[in-house]
Amino acid sequence: MLREGEVRIPSGCAICGIFARDGHRVSGDVIARSIALMHNRSNGLGGGFAGYGIYPQYKDHYALHIFYESLKSREETERFLDSHFDIINLSKIPVRQVESITDAPLMWRYFVSPLVHKIQDSQLNENEYTARCMIRINNAIDGAYVFSCGKNMGVFKAVGYPEDVAKFYRLEDYSGYSWTAHGRYPTNTPGWWGGAHPFALLDLSVVHNGEISSYDANRRAVEMYDYKCNLLTDTEVITYILDYLTRKEGLTLEESANVIAAPFWSTIEEKPEAEKARLSYLRKMYSSFLITGPFSILVGFSGGMMALNDRLKLRSLVVGEKGKTVYFSSEEAAIRAVEPELDRVWAPRGGQPVIVRLDEDREA
């Protein structure tokens, strides 16, 4: 019989990321090898990846990755897309047979641009127009789910261990300047294709280790601004909160981190007056978006990545650097699996974001 201390009990889920500040392309098999080392942190009920810079030939078009449960849902979605977007290219997402990956939905990829007259009629900018269209598909078309819709980026996820998901999607055929990965260990939500991480809206993507105890309050708050949380997992709400704060409210990532992982009031009181006023404003103005519970997240976006722990640091998060490349992971060993000789390695403090961006002379 196994006794306490003789079996490893991980803190649920694995996350890792690789970001090349000089813009050099990293093959998808590198991030797959890193996340594979943390196999025991997941249980086969979800794995996924987000890559940035992977579609340079279509970098000015939105890349839509869509799951379909039936041919009918695909036909209805394509009619909707055809009436709202110029479809530049469409195809099935290339996959290979993997024994452990079963019950796969239909998976299609579209490169699109919003129709100019539709944009003009809507009086929205193209990001808001596209986001509303994607949310409409997810909520109004039965059996269709847009799981990625950013420019020059894509999400690849499934029910399975992450290393098997990487094989399934032929991730070695893609290369990008930024990658995030997730191995899921769901505790109180179902394991299904739509619930696997990353979660994405436009170019923003999130992978998450932990549990959001404030989920219901956060969900009610964000749904006041035309988002819909119906994917049966708490991570979805983090993505929408960050999209709302950064894209709609114009907050910086640093300010957004001070909203979702806000300092204690006692900590704020000790700050210099200007910083005290700023932090107090953020806590009061966006109090409904304070996220409570243990979490570590990686946030991907065009040209950068952010890592963030909850303010009590109840989930592990490690950062390493080698030259111009920055690595993030739940465990240092997963970083050293792909880069044994690091220049620097550290564990960020709770609530203190680590944000990396492409060098100024590099394009996303």
LINLINPE-V409317 format. One record per run of one state. SS is the DSSP state (A for helix, B for strand, O for the rest). FROM is the first residue (numbers start at 0). TO is the last residue. Records with the same first field share a line. If there is no record, write none. Layout:
BEGIN
SS=FROM-TO + FROM-TO
END
This chain:
BEGIN
O=0-12 + 20-24 + 36-37 + 41-45 + 52-54 + 58-60 + 68-69 + 92-104 + 114-114 + 122-124 + 140-142 + 148-149 + 151-151 + 158-160 + 168-169 + 173-173 + 176-176 + 183-191 + 195-197 + 201-202 + 210-213 + 225-233 + 248-251 + 260-263 + 269-271 + 285-285 + 289-293 + 301-302 + 309-316 + 322-323 + 329-330 + 336-342 + 346-352 + 357-363
B=13-19 + 25-26 + 46-51 + 61-67 + 84-91 + 105-113 + 143-147 + 150-150 + 152-157 + 174-175 + 177-182 + 198-200 + 203-209 + 294-300 + 303-308 + 317-321 + 324-328 + 343-345 + 353-356
A=27-35 + 38-40 + 55-57 + 70-83 + 115-121 + 125-139 + 161-167 + 170-172 + 192-194 + 214-224 + 234-247 + 252-259 + 264-268 + 272-284 + 286-288 + 331-335
END
